[in-house]
Amino acid sequence: MNEQVIFHLAFPITDISKAKEFYADGLGAEVGRESQDAVIFNFYGNQIVAHVTREPINPQKGIYPRHFGLVFNSLVDWETMLDRAKTHNLNFYQQPKHRFPNLPIEHRTFFLIDPFSNILEFKFYSQSSAIFGEHNSTQIGDIVAHK
């Protein structure tokens, strides 16, 4: 493939105006096409689509197994998003953390929760090789008990 591929994600919402307030006003995503049932956002070069559901959206218990977000290439950009979230009074699901200090997978992270119980994570890795590599490390996320 010669051209850059972008990521697409569809997720549930119950109110388009609240979605636009959170994703566009709060996070800085650009609003694309919209209808009464969905709205497309340019989420920093990726396409995310918020689909209205009339089914109840049940919040999950914790950040696993499902969340989505952005991985920043610079600490300054990560800090800018953190400041933006604070300035716009977005709801933090988990406050900023410094994970795995002094290891090859060291990174900064924080989690937000949108008005529809979708959880978003924002990361910056100290070493870019940790984004997809560092295969010798088996640590991924926080330690959790799996059922």
Secondary structure, DSSP 4 states (H G I P E B T S, - for coil): --SPP--EEEEEES-HHHHHIIIIIIT-PEEEEE-SSEEEEEETTEEEEEEE-SS--PPPSSS-S--EEEEESSHHHHHHHHHHHHHTTPPEEEEEEEESTTSTT-EEEEEEE-TTS-EEEEEEESSGGGTT--TT----SS-----
